[in-house]
Amino acid sequence: MRSFLFLSLMSFFCVYIPAGAQTTATATFTASVTVIEPISITTVSHMNFASLDAGMGGEIILTPQNTRTTKGDVRLAEETNVSAAAFIVNGDKGHSYSITLPQEGFILSNGSQNIRIKDFTSDIGRSAVLTKGSSEIRVGATLEIDPQQIPGNYRSIGSIPITVNYN
């Protein structure tokens, strides 16, 4: 009988799991994501330095605010059509973005002669915030005019890129 009692007690202690003890536990979580409006850029107006007299050459600087200044002997003529390049950036309101302007120069050509355009600048610097979900960017640059540049209408060879990215 003692053996039986001893075996019964041993069985009780070996398989007994106290009430309230857990061998597993589970927790839950949720997931979320915010999909923002893709950033985009649209050209509003193209750059136009208007008319000039090349004289003995020099540079014309067109600011993003549509003002022209000269270095050297270049003389400015009519300014009716002066225009910095202008763009509208659309995206998610409140997000900041950066712009990348060309770092190298580009060529404007009349078919037989070239003018170099360089030193691109913008009215927002290198970054801004889409406070209303859209923003305007204006871009200026500098032209290098050779002495006695041949008269004619000069246009960029190909497109000149500007890139926007969310920060």
C-alpha positions in Angstrom: 0.0 0.0 0.0 2.9 2.2 0.7 4.2 1.7 -2.8 0.8 2.5 -4.2 0.6 5.7 -2.2 4.2 6.6 -3.1 3.5 6.0 -6.8 0.3 8.0 -6.7 2.1 11.0 -5.1 4.9 10.8 -7.6 2.5 10.8 -10.5 0.7 13.7 -9.1 3.9 15.8 -8.8 5.2 14.8 -12.2 2.2 15.7 -14.3 0.7 18.4 -12.1 0.8 21.8 -13.8 -0.3 24.5 -11.4 -3.5 26.4 -12.4 -2.8 29.7 -14.1 0.6 28.8 -15.5 0.9 29.3 -19.3 3.1 27.6 -21.8 2.4 30.1 -24.6 1.3 33.7 -25.0 0.0 35.7 -27.9 0.1 39.4 -28.7 -1.3 41.3 -31.7 -0.2 44.3 -33.8 -1.6 46.4 -36.6 0.3 47.6 -39.7 -0.1 50.9 -41.6 1.4 52.8 -44.5 0.9 56.3 -46.0 1.1 56.4 -49.8 2.2 59.9 -50.8 1.4 61.7 -54.1 4.2 61.0 -56.6 6.4 64.1 -57.2 6.1 65.6 -60.6 7.5 68.7 -62.5 5.9 70.5 -65.4 7.5 73.2 -67.6 5.5 76.5 -67.4 7.9 78.7 -69.5 11.2 78.2 -71.3 14.3 80.3 -70.8 14.7 83.3 -73.2 17.6 85.8 -72.9 15.8 88.0 -75.5 17.9 90.1 -77.9 21.5 91.4 -77.5 24.4 92.9 -79.4 27.5 90.7 -79.0 29.9 93.6 -79.3 33.3 92.4 -78.2 31.8 89.5 -76.3 31.3 88.8 -72.6 28.5 87.2 -70.5 24.8 87.7 -70.0 23.5 86.6 -66.6 19.7 85.9 -66.5 18.5 85.6 -62.9 15.5 83.5 -61.8 13.7 86.8 -61.3 14.0 87.7 -65.1 16.7 90.3 -64.8 19.7 90.4 -67.1 23.1 91.8 -66.3 26.2 91.8 -68.5 29.9 91.3 -68.0 32.3 92.5 -70.8 31.2 94.3 -73.9 27.8 92.6 -74.6 24.9 95.1 -74.9 21.4 94.3 -74.1 18.6 95.0 -76.6 14.9 94.6 -76.1 13.8 92.8 -73.0 10.1 92.2 -73.8 10.6 88.4 -74.1 13.1 87.9 -71.2 12.1 84.8 -69.3 13.8 82.6 -66.8 12.7 79.0 -67.2 9.7 78.3 -64.9 8.3 75.0 -63.5 5.5 73.8 -61.3 6.4 71.0 -58.8 3.4 68.9 -57.6 3.5 66.5 -54.7 2.4 65.7 -51.2 1.7 68.8 -49.1 4.3 69.4 -46.4 7.0 67.2 -47.9 10.4 68.7 -48.7 12.1 68.2 -52.0 15.4 69.0 -53.7 16.2 70.0 -57.2 19.2 69.1 -59.3 20.2 71.6 -61.9 22.7 70.9 -64.7 26.3 71.1 -63.5 27.9 71.2 -66.9 27.3 73.7 -69.7 25.1 73.2 -72.7 25.2 74.5 -76.3 22.9 76.8 -78.1 23.3 76.8 -81.8 22.2 78.7 -84.9 23.3 75.9 -87.2 26.8 77.3 -87.9 27.9 78.8 -84.6 27.4 78.1 -80.9 26.9 79.9 -77.6 27.6 78.2 -74.3 25.0 78.3 -71.5 26.2 77.5 -68.0 26.0 78.3 -64.2 22.3 77.4 -63.7 20.7 78.9 -60.6 17.2 78.7 -59.0 15.1 80.9 -56.9 14.7 78.3 -54.2 18.3 77.3 -53.9 18.6 73.5 -53.8 15.5 72.5 -51.8 12.0 73.7 -50.7 8.8 72.4 -49.0 5.5 71.8 -50.8 3.5 74.0 -48.5 0.4 73.9 -50.7 1.0 70.6 -52.5 2.7 72.6 -55.3 5.5 75.0 -55.8 7.0 77.1 -58.5 10.7 77.0 -59.4 12.4 79.6 -61.6 15.8 78.9 -63.2 18.3 81.3 -64.6 21.7 80.8 -66.2 24.7 82.6 -67.9 25.5 82.8 -71.6 29.1 83.1 -72.9 29.1 85.4 -75.9 32.1 85.4 -78.3 33.4 88.6 -79.7 31.5 89.4 -82.9 29.1 86.5 -82.4 27.3 85.8 -85.7 23.7 87.2 -85.6 20.9 84.7 -85.6 18.4 82.8 -83.5 20.2 80.3 -81.2 18.4 77.4 -79.6 19.6 74.7 -77.2 20.7 71.5 -78.8 18.4 69.0 -77.1 16.6 69.5 -73.8 18.2 70.9 -70.6 17.2 68.8 -67.6 16.0 69.7 -64.1 15.3 67.0 -61.7 13.2 67.0 -58.5 13.2 64.4 -55.7 11.5 64.1 -52.3 14.0 64.5 -49.5 
